[in-house]
Amino acid sequence: MSTHFLLFLCALHSAALGVFHLCFWRLFDWKRALATLDRPNRAIVQILNLRLTFVFFAVAALCLLYPEALATTPLGRALLVVMVLFWVGRTIEQFVFLRGLRHPAVHVLTAVFVLGAVLFALPLWLVTPAA
């Protein structure tokens, strides 16, 4: 499997998570659910979600626009490591914060997070960095 194709899959994964996060207002009925929070906490949740959405779309764009640099340069490879750590950490947080929740969507999301870690790790294993 080529590095460009792997990073294309990373881009798809990141963009899909970005779209998913844009759906949070409707999926989780945030107009009603967040109304129980005070204004600062309600704002923080929504701002964090929008910034995370931005990061997902930015990472997707970088994977599409700079696959060679991501796979071979120290800075690109560092970004791949950061994304691996992001997805490993998010997987761990799934077990910490959703412990005991047996909903099928939780299991699907756990698989999506593990997939992210694997996708971003593969170019690190399969490509020799530039000298």
N, C-alpha and C positions, 0 to 999 in steps of 0.2 A: 504494500500500500504506500503510495507516494506521500511525502510530507505535505505537499500542497493540498492533496485530498484530505489528509488528516486535519489540517488547519481549516479547510473548508467545513469539515464536520464540527470543529470547535466553534466556528463562526455561526453555524446553524444552531448549535446548542445554546450559545450565548444569546443570539437573537430571539430564539424561542422563549428563553427565560425572561428576556426583556418584554416581550409581548405578554407573557403570562403575568408579569408584575403590573403591567398597565391594566390588566383585567381585575385587579384586586378590589377596586371600588365596588364593582358589581358582584364578583364571586363571594366576597365576604360581607356584602351589604354594609360597607363602611359608613354610609350616610347615617344609618341607624346605629350600628355597632360602636362607631367612634364617638357618637354623641354622648355616650356615658363618661367619656374622658374629659378632663379639663382642657381648655383651649390650647395651652402649650403642648401637652402630651398628644392631643389630636393632631396638631400641626407637625410635631416631630415624627410621628408614625408616617404621615403622608410625605413629608420631605425626605425622610430616609428611603422610602419606597421609590420616589422619583429619582433620587441620586443613584440608587442601586440599579434602577432601570437604565439610567444614562451609562453607568459603568458596563452593563451587559452589552448595550449597543456599541459602545466605544471598543470593547474587546472584540466584538464581532467584526467591526470595521477594520481593526488592526490585523486580525487573522486573514481577512480577505485582501487587504492592500499590501501587507508586508510579510507574506509567509516565509520567504527566504531569510529575511532578517530575524524573524522570530525563531526560526529553527537553527540559525548558525551563529548569530552574534551573542556576545555575553549579555547585553541588555535584553535582547529578545528572549534568550533562554531564561533569564531572571524573571521576565514577565510570565513565561510559561510555568515556572516554579511557583510564582505567586498564585497563579490560577489553580494549580494543583492543590496548594495549601488552602486556598479559599474553599474549594469543593470538599476536601477532606474535613476541614473545620466545619463546614455546613452539614456534612453527613453526621459528624459527632454531635453537633447541636440538635439535630433531628432526634437523636436518642435521649439527649439530656432534657430538652424542653417538651417533647411530645411523648415521653415515656408513658407506656400504658395505653396510649391511644391506638386502637386497633382498626382504624378506618383504612379501607383499601387505598385511598388517595395518599395517605401518609407513606405507605409502602411503595407506591409508584414514584412519589417524589424522592424517597430515599434512593431508589434505583437511578433516577435522573441525576442526583448529586454524585453518586458513585461513577456514573457514566462520564460526567464532567471531569472528575479527577483522572480517570483513565484516558480520556481523549486528550487532555492537555499534557499528560505524562508521556504519551506515546512518541511525540516528536523528540522529546528529550532522550529517549532510549534508542531511537532509530536513526538519529542524525548525528554525525560527528561535527562538533563545532568548528568554525573557521579558526585558523591559527592566528 
